């Protein structure tokens, strides 16, 4: 009896301890939530719908046409230098006014994280593998190897691009309708993969098809699972996307490729000729990733395969969509083609298909900048996850756990930033650079440039490191089109896109008419 009473007392004691700890944890969490809400309460919430489901209605409107919503918010808040909160399908986000972009750019990654934002946008931990979120050395090679090797790689990239155009477009003697989205994705993917994995794998039809669809599946899958709890995302990815099936196809082609590279290295290592291997090894991203792997575990073929595949997504998606939009803008304005074509002939005649020759195509570069302004890939940029509380110079405090982004598309239609913004002016940036007589601003108005008013690639240390490769590839593809073809839109009107959340989805069925030119100057 005494023992039972003693056990009962002990149980009561532990129950009280557990209860006290539970109340302490709940109280602490309640305090953090209350503090978080108190800080954000000083930033106005833009509610367009009232009532219990008002925020849900606001989020639905944003999902269906974020560009319109952000333009309205820009007129109401942003252009006056005001911060505001906006309801999106996944969370409330605080919108950065243009005046604060330089300050946000300068904040360190451990306070305002672009990597947290990228992980949220792509949902890679749940859709691809946690591996690609760990030790991101596959991204580091973009700065350390891809960009520095652009001069050497131009010839190979040009060779693959010409082959891809021949296969996808051909040399039609009369105007032939081409579904531009399909052709643009395949040409861009194949060309980029010449540098990523080399030939002949970049031409393998099954591998090429997988790569094109994998990118689409990843971005679409991320949109589908983002709003769900993390515990469900992995399961949802298996049953609502084709990502894992695409990865199996990638394994079929990449694992033997990777294994062969590792075996070659081991062979030279055993012979004591590793320096010779380093001299003759392939100069592509696959090899650079192998070389950059920090340990034996990271050199396992499957882990390397996932990194190559993930680098492929980041290398191809922006480039292919930007090239597609450029083609729509070019084919809609055939009157500017002779001027741009003349520049290509002059540059290539003087410098050949080299980096110097591409740099001389300043009007084409300006056209690319204007196309990216008028038809951006998304309505927002510079998304950041707030990891630590921060108070900015204007007194605005952003609490840890909140999110911010800049209203890029709305900024690009602000007449105080871009005079006559509704007009497509293909020489806008060219004139800012001084036209035929470059001025001191020459480096600030290129396709690869970033600034507080030009944030297509982000801004500051978090700006996209692959933009230099993308710029050269897009410029080469446009130059090839200008030299080899006459182009015009099938229905002589801009293909209408649609919006889904922050993403501008180009018209995937729109066709451009191609006809091979009878006389090619080069």
C-alpha positions in Angstrom: 0.0 0.0 0.0 2.8 2.4 0.9 4.6 1.5 -2.3 1.5 2.3 -4.3 1.2 5.7 -2.5 4.9 6.4 -3.1 4.6 5.6 -6.8 1.5 7.7 -7.0 3.3 10.7 -5.4 6.2 10.2 -7.9 3.8 10.1 -10.8 2.1 13.2 -9.6 5.5 14.9 -9.2 6.6 14.0 -12.7 3.1 14.9 -14.1 3.5 18.4 -12.5 7.1 18.7 -13.9 5.9 17.7 -17.4 2.9 20.0 -17.2 5.1 22.9 -16.0 7.6 22.4 -18.8 4.7 22.1 -21.4 3.2 25.3 -20.1 6.7 27.0 -20.2 7.2 25.9 -23.8 3.7 26.9 -24.8 4.1 30.3 -23.1 7.5 30.9 -24.8 6.0 30.1 -28.2 3.0 32.2 -27.5 5.4 35.1 -26.5 7.4 34.7 -29.7 4.2 34.7 -31.9 2.9 37.7 -30.1 6.2 39.5 -30.4 6.4 38.6 -34.1 2.9 39.9 -34.7 3.6 43.0 -32.7 6.6 43.9 -34.8 4.8 43.3 -38.1 1.7 45.2 -36.9 3.7 48.4 -37.5 3.8 47.5 -41.3 0.4 48.0 -42.9 -1.4 44.9 -44.3 -3.0 45.6 -47.6 -6.4 43.9 -47.4 -8.4 44.1 -50.6 -11.2 41.8 -49.3 -12.8 42.0 -45.9 -14.2 39.3 -43.6 -13.2 35.9 -42.4 -11.9 34.7 -45.8 -10.5 38.1 -46.9 -6.9 37.1 -46.7 -7.7 33.8 -48.6 -9.4 35.9 -51.4 -6.4 38.2 -51.5 -4.0 35.3 -51.9 -6.1 33.8 -54.6 -6.0 37.0 -56.6 -2.2 37.1 -56.2 -1.9 33.6 -57.4 -3.9 34.3 -60.5 -2.3 37.7 -61.4 0.5 38.7 -59.1 1.7 41.4 -61.6 -1.6 43.3 -61.4 -1.8 43.1 -57.7 1.8 44.2 -57.2 1.3 47.1 -59.6 -1.7 48.3 -57.6 0.4 47.9 -54.4 3.2 49.8 -56.0 0.9 52.8 -56.7 -0.5 52.6 -53.2 2.6 52.0 -51.2 5.9 51.2 -52.9 6.5 54.3 -55.1 5.9 56.4 -52.0 8.7 54.6 -50.2 6.3 52.6 -47.9 6.6 49.0 -46.8 3.5 46.9 -46.8 2.4 43.3 -46.2 0.8 41.2 -49.0 -1.1 38.0 -48.7 0.3 35.2 -51.0 -0.8 31.5 -51.3 1.8 30.4 -48.8 2.3 33.3 -46.4 2.2 37.0 -45.7 5.2 38.7 -47.4 6.6 42.2 -46.7 7.2 44.1 -50.0 10.4 46.1 -50.3 10.0 49.6 -51.7 12.6 50.6 -54.4 14.2 53.1 -52.0 15.3 50.3 -49.7 16.8 47.9 -52.3 20.4 49.1 -51.9 20.1 48.7 -48.2 18.6 45.2 -48.4 21.3 44.2 -50.9 24.0 45.1 -48.4 22.6 43.0 -45.5 24.6 39.8 -44.8 23.3 36.4 -45.8 23.0 35.3 -42.1 20.4 38.0 -41.5 18.5 38.2 -44.8 19.0 34.9 -46.6 18.7 34.5 -50.4 19.6 30.8 -50.0 16.6 30.2 -47.7 14.5 31.9 -50.4 15.9 29.8 -53.2 15.3 26.6 -51.2 11.7 27.7 -50.6 11.1 28.6 -54.3 12.5 25.3 -55.6 11.7 23.1 -52.6 14.8 21.0 -53.5 15.1 19.3 -50.1 11.7 17.7 -50.6 11.4 17.3 -54.3 15.0 16.5 -55.3 17.1 15.4 -52.3 18.6 17.0 -49.1 22.0 16.3 -50.8 21.8 19.3 -53.1 21.1 21.5 -50.1 24.3 20.4 -48.4 27.8 21.7 -49.2 26.7 23.5 -52.4 30.1 23.2 -54.1 28.3 22.4 -57.4 27.2 26.1 -57.4 30.6 27.4 -56.5 32.1 26.1 -59.8 29.9 28.5 -61.7 32.1 31.4 -60.4 35.3 29.4 -60.2 35.2 27.6 -63.5 32.2 28.2 -65.8 32.5 32.0 -66.0 36.4 32.1 -66.3 36.2 29.4 -69.1 33.7 31.2 -71.3 36.3 32.4 -73.8 37.6 28.8 -74.2 34.1 27.4 -74.4 32.6 29.7 -77.0 33.7 27.5 -80.0 32.2 24.4 -78.5 29.0 26.1 -77.5 28.6 27.7 -80.9 29.2 24.3 -82.6 26.4 22.6 -80.5 24.0 25.6 -80.9 24.3 25.4 -84.7 23.7 21.6 -84.7 20.7 22.2 -82.5 19.2 24.8 -84.7 19.7 22.6 -87.7 17.8 19.8 -86.0 15.0 21.9 -84.5 14.4 24.6 -87.2 16.2 23.3 -90.3 16.6 25.5 -93.4 13.0 26.0 -94.7 12.8 27.8 -98.1 9.3 29.1 -97.2 8.1 30.4 -93.8 7.6 27.4 -91.5 5.6 27.7 -88.3 7.7 26.5 -85.2 6.2 26.1 -81.7 8.7 28.4 -80.2 8.6 27.3 -76.6 9.4 23.6 -77.6 12.2 24.6 -79.9 13.7 27.2 -77.5 13.8 24.8 -74.5 15.4 22.0 -76.6 18.0 24.3 -78.3 18.9 26.0 -75.0 19.1 22.8 -73.1 21.3 21.0 -75.6 23.6 24.0 -76.0 24.0 24.4 -72.3 24.7 20.7 -71.8 27.6 20.8 -74.2 29.3 22.7 -71.4 27.6 20.8 -68.5 28.2 17.2 -69.5 29.9 17.4 -73.0 29.2 15.6 -76.2 27.8 13.1 -77.2 25.6 12.9 -74.1 24.2 16.4 -74.7 22.7 15.1 -78.0 21.2 11.9 -76.6 17.5 12.2 -77.3 16.2 10.5 -74.1 18.6 12.5 -71.9 17.7 15.8 -73.7 14.0 15.1 -73.3 14.4 14.2 -69.6 16.4 17.4 -68.9 13.8 19.6 -70.5 10.9 17.9 -68.7 12.8 17.7 -65.4 13.1 21.5 -65.2 9.4 21.9 -65.9 8.5 19.2 -63.3 10.6 20.8 -60.6 9.2 24.3 -60.9 5.6 23.0 -61.2 6.1 20.5 -58.4 7.5 23.3 -56.1 4.3 25.3 -56.7 2.2 22.3 -55.8 3.8 21.3 -52.6 5.0 24.7 -51.2 1.9 25.4 -49.1 1.9 21.9 -47.4 3.7 20.9 -44.2 7.3 19.7 -44.7 6.3 16.2 -43.4 4.0 15.7 -46.4 6.1 17.3 -49.2 8.3 14.3 -49.9 5.3 12.0 -50.2 3.4 14.5 -52.4 6.4 14.8 -54.7 6.3 11.1 -55.4 2.6 11.0 -56.2 2.0 14.3 -57.8 5.2 14.9 -59.9 7.3 12.9 -62.3 10.6 14.1 -60.7 11.7 10.7 -59.4 11.0 9.0 -62.7 13.1 11.7 -64.5 15.9 11.1 -62.0 15.8 7.4 -62.9 16.4 8.3 -66.5 19.2 10.6 -65.5 20.8 7.8 -63.6 20.6 5.5 -66.6 22.7 8.0 -68.6 24.8 9.9 -66.1 25.9 7.2 -63.7 27.9 5.3 -66.4 29.3 8.6 -67.6 30.4 9.6 -64.1 31.7 6.1 -63.3 33.9 6.2 -66.4 35.3 9.6 -65.4 36.2 8.3 -61.9 37.8 5.1 -63.4 39.9 7.2 -65.8 41.1 9.3 -62.9 41.9 6.2 -60.8 43.8 4.7 -63.7 46.1 7.7 -64.1 46.4 7.9 -60.3 47.7 4.3 -60.1 50.2 5.0 -62.9 51.4 8.0 -61.0 50.3 10.3 -63.8 47.6 12.3 -62.1 49.0 15.6 -63.4 48.7 14.3 -67.0 45.0 13.4 -66.3 44.5 17.0 -65.0 45.9 18.3 -68.3 43.8 16.1 -70.6 40.5 15.7 -68.6 37.3 17.0 -70.2 36.6 20.7 -69.5 33.0 20.6 -68.6 30.9 21.1 -65.5 30.6 17.4 -64.7 34.4 17.2 -64.4 34.6 20.4 -62.4 32.0 19.1 -59.9 34.0 15.8 -59.6 37.1 17.8 -58.9 35.4 20.1 -56.4 33.9 17.2 -54.3 35.4 17.7 -50.9 35.5 14.0 -49.8 35.0 10.4 -50.9 31.3 10.4 -49.9 30.6 13.4 -52.2 32.3 11.6 -55.1 29.7 8.8 -55.0 28.2 8.6 -58.5 24.6 9.0 -57.3 25.4 12.1 -55.3 27.3 13.6 -58.2 24.4 12.8 -60.5 22.0 14.8 -58.4 24.3 17.8 -58.3 24.8 17.8 -62.1 21.0 17.5 -62.6 20.4 20.4 -60.2 23.0 22.6 -61.8 21.3 21.7 -65.1 18.0 23.2 -63.8 19.5 26.5 -62.8 21.6 26.7 -66.0 18.8 26.0 -68.4 15.5 27.4 -67.0 16.3 31.2 -66.9 18.2 31.0 -70.2 15.5 29.1 -72.2 12.6 31.3 -70.9 14.6 34.5 -71.6 15.5 33.4 -75.1 11.9 32.4 -75.7 10.7 35.9 -74.7 13.4 37.5 -76.8 12.3 35.5 -79.8 8.7 36.6 -79.3 9.8 40.2 -79.0 12.1 40.0 -82.0 9.5 38.3 -84.3 6.9 40.9 -83.2 9.2 43.7 -84.3 10.8 42.7 -87.6 11.5 46.3 -88.4 14.5 46.3 -85.9 16.0 43.1 -87.4 18.2 44.8 -90.1 19.8 47.0 -87.6 20.7 44.2 -85.2 21.7 41.9 -88.1 24.2 44.6 -89.3 25.8 44.7 -85.9 26.2 40.9 -85.8 27.9 40.9 -89.3 30.2 43.7 -88.2 31.2 42.1 -84.9 31.8 38.6 -86.2 33.6 39.9 -89.3 36.1 41.7 -87.0 36.5 39.3 -84.1 34.9 36.0 -85.1 32.7 33.9 -82.8 34.7 34.9 -79.7 33.9 36.6 -76.4 35.3 39.8 -77.8 32.9 39.5 -80.8 30.0 38.9 -78.5 30.9 41.9 -76.4 30.8 44.1 -79.5 27.1 43.2 -80.0 25.9 46.1 -77.8 22.6 46.7 -79.5 21.6 43.1 -79.2 22.6 43.3 -75.5 20.4 46.3 -75.2 17.5 44.5 -76.9 17.9 41.6 -74.4 17.8 44.0 -71.5 14.6 45.6 -72.8 13.0 42.3 -73.5 13.8 41.2 -69.9 12.3 44.5 -68.6 9.0 44.3 -70.7 8.6 40.5 -70.4 10.2 39.5 -67.1 10.2 35.9 -65.9 8.5 36.8 -62.6 6.7 39.6 -60.8 9.1 39.6 -57.9 12.8 39.4 -57.2 15.3 39.6 -54.3 13.2 37.3 -52.1 14.8 36.9 -48.7 14.1 34.8 -45.6 14.6 36.9 -42.4 16.8 34.8 -40.1 17.4 37.5 -37.5 15.5 40.5 -36.4 16.7 43.6 -38.3 15.9 47.3 -38.0 16.5 49.3 -41.2 17.6 52.9 -41.6 14.0 54.1 -42.0 13.0 52.5 -38.7 11.3 49.5 -40.3 11.8 46.3 -38.3 11.7 42.9 -39.9 11.3 40.0 -37.4 13.0 36.7 -37.8 10.8 34.2 -39.6 9.3 36.8 -42.0 9.9 37.1 -45.7 10.5 40.0 -48.1 10.6 40.5 -51.8 10.9 43.4 -54.3 8.0 44.2 -56.8 10.3 43.9 -59.9 7.6 43.9 -62.6 5.9 46.9 -61.1 9.2 48.7 -60.8 9.9 48.1 -64.5 6.8 50.0 -65.4 7.6 53.0 -63.2 8.1 56.1 -65.4 10.5 57.6 -62.8 12.8 54.7 -63.3 12.1 54.0 -67.0 10.8 56.9 -69.0 7.9 55.9 -71.3 7.9 52.4 -69.8 5.1 51.0 -71.9 7.1 51.5 -75.1 9.5 48.7 -76.2 12.7 50.7 -76.8 15.4 48.2 -77.9 18.1 50.8 -77.8 17.2 52.1 -74.3 20.3 50.6 -72.6 22.5 51.1 -75.6 21.9 54.9 -75.3 22.6 54.8 -71.6 25.9 53.3 -72.3 26.8 56.1 -74.7 25.7 54.5 -78.0 28.6 54.2 -80.5 30.8 56.3 -78.1 30.7 54.4 -74.8 30.7 56.6 -71.7 31.6 56.0 -68.0 28.2 54.2 -67.5 29.1 51.5 -70.0 29.4 48.8 -67.3 26.2 49.7 -65.6 23.7 49.0 -68.4 24.6 45.6 -69.8 22.4 42.5 -69.7 24.6 41.1 -66.9 24.5 44.4 -64.9 22.5 44.7 -61.7 21.4 47.8 -59.8 18.7 49.1 -57.5 16.4 49.6 -60.5 17.5 46.5 -62.5 17.1 43.4 -60.4 16.3 40.6 -63.0 19.3 38.7 -61.7 19.0 39.9 -58.2 21.5 42.5 -56.8 24.7 42.4 -54.8 26.5 39.3 -53.6 23.4 37.2 -54.1 23.1 38.1 -57.8 22.8 35.1 -60.1 26.4 33.9 -60.8 25.3 32.1 -64.0 24.1 35.3 -65.7 27.4 35.7 -67.6 27.1 32.2 -69.2 23.4 32.9 -69.9 24.1 36.2 -71.5 26.6 34.7 -73.9 24.4 31.8 -74.8 21.3 33.9 -75.5 23.4 36.4 -77.5 24.8 33.6 -79.6 21.4 32.1 -80.3 19.9 35.5 -81.3 22.9 36.3 -83.5 22.5 32.9 -85.2 18.8 33.6 -85.8 19.5 37.1 -87.2 22.2 35.8 -89.6 20.4 32.6 -90.8 16.7 33.3 -90.7 13.9 35.8 -91.3 11.3 35.5 -88.5 7.8 36.8 -87.9 5.0 36.0 -85.4 2.4 33.7 -86.9 -0.5 36.0 -86.0 1.4 39.3 -85.8 0.4 40.0 -82.2 2.2 39.4 -79.0 1.5 35.9 -77.5 -0.5 36.3 -74.3 1.2 34.8 -71.2 -0.5 33.8 -68.0 0.5 34.3 -64.4 0.8 31.7 -61.7 1.9 33.0 -58.3 5.1 35.0 -59.0 5.8 33.3 -62.3 5.1 34.6 -65.7 4.4 31.6 -67.9 5.0 32.3 -71.6 2.5 31.2 -74.2 3.7 27.6 -74.8 1.7 27.1 -78.0 2.6 30.3 -79.8 4.4 29.8 -83.2 7.1 31.8 -84.9 7.5 31.6 -88.6 11.1 30.8 -89.8 12.5 31.1 -93.3 16.1 30.5 -94.1 17.8 33.5 -95.7 19.1 33.0 -99.2 22.2 35.1 -98.6 24.1 34.9 -95.4 26.8 37.5 -95.0 29.3 35.3 -93.1 
